[in-house]
């Protein structure tokens, strides 16, 4: 929803530039995002458009400590991964708050198949994963059934890659308790009041109007491309300069970087390409390779593909688990694994 608001500010900023092409691009994108925001469900696929060599080169440029380098398995995993997301609300997406969402689905896939998937439908969160593939890629041991205590037999479904379900409120409560200090009162989520949100969007609008260049082009298949190009460091620095007077209105923990912090940020021009078909937004792609400032990073981009919104559904036959069973089962398995490692040493 933040992305929709930011897009609206970008569009208003482009129209403010005054040229015919900027104004036309702004109106077309504005209409496309308005239509998207009016839907009660949206579906999209996020693709990290890169390869393992570029990811390894990008990691190497950060000078990781010996033994902390990006493993080949992880680079291969990320280079071929796609994330599919569906969100459903009782209200139009552009008007929805957290309490309005009634369904959500997320799936991470690789060229070898689905890696993990979860859905939130009704009172339950449904999960299934290829545990062996995840363990291999991330470098952690996968427990076997012999490692699990008898009371955690339901976790066999998890290890077998079948659907399981957990009460969502119970899961959220457990996560909050595990992350809090004993006896502490949970802190409210940081939020911006309506006035601060409006001021931030106005600041972004002014920055976009001055710094971003919009162009339009047509494809043979009838789709239309609108590109937005801007120098990265200049855009970020100018925007932060606009909102720095508003810092006192930001929630605790939202500290703004200083100009000194940004002085070494790359100032290469970054281009976002919006694809429209019959007036509807179908794809957004951003080429980030130039920001790496590394000749070995040949391919580094983000692609978001939009599709018709689907209704998340609860998978049939899911086995219900409780949090005590999950934590106790995997905790016991991890302790056995640690003991085995110590004995081997």
Secondary structure as GFF3:
##gff-version 3
##sequence-region A 1 345
A	DSSP	alpha_helix	2	16	.	.	.	ID=ss1
A	DSSP	alpha_helix	20	38	.	.	.	ID=ss2
A	DSSP	beta_strand	41	50	.	.	.	ID=ss3
A	DSSP	alpha_helix	52	60	.	.	.	ID=ss4
A	DSSP	alpha_helix	72	79	.	.	.	ID=ss5
A	DSSP	beta_strand	82	89	.	.	.	ID=ss6
A	DSSP	three_ten_helix	93	95	.	.	.	ID=ss7
A	DSSP	three_ten_helix	98	100	.	.	.	ID=ss8
A	DSSP	beta_strand	101	110	.	.	.	ID=ss9
A	DSSP	beta_strand	113	121	.	.	.	ID=ss10
A	DSSP	beta_strand	124	129	.	.	.	ID=ss11
A	DSSP	alpha_helix	131	138	.	.	.	ID=ss12
A	DSSP	three_ten_helix	145	147	.	.	.	ID=ss13
A	DSSP	three_ten_helix	150	155	.	.	.	ID=ss14
A	DSSP	alpha_helix	156	159	.	.	.	ID=ss15
A	DSSP	beta_strand	164	167	.	.	.	ID=ss16
A	DSSP	alpha_helix	168	179	.	.	.	ID=ss17
A	DSSP	alpha_helix	194	211	.	.	.	ID=ss18
A	DSSP	beta_strand	213	218	.	.	.	ID=ss19
A	DSSP	beta_strand	224	231	.	.	.	ID=ss20
A	DSSP	alpha_helix	232	243	.	.	.	ID=ss21
A	DSSP	three_ten_helix	244	249	.	.	.	ID=ss22
A	DSSP	alpha_helix	259	262	.	.	.	ID=ss23
A	DSSP	beta_strand	269	277	.	.	.	ID=ss24
A	DSSP	beta_strand	280	287	.	.	.	ID=ss25
A	DSSP	alpha_helix	289	292	.	.	.	ID=ss26
A	DSSP	beta_strand	300	307	.	.	.	ID=ss27
A	DSSP	beta_strand	319	320	.	.	.	ID=ss28
A	DSSP	alpha_helix	323	344	.	.	.	ID=ss29
###
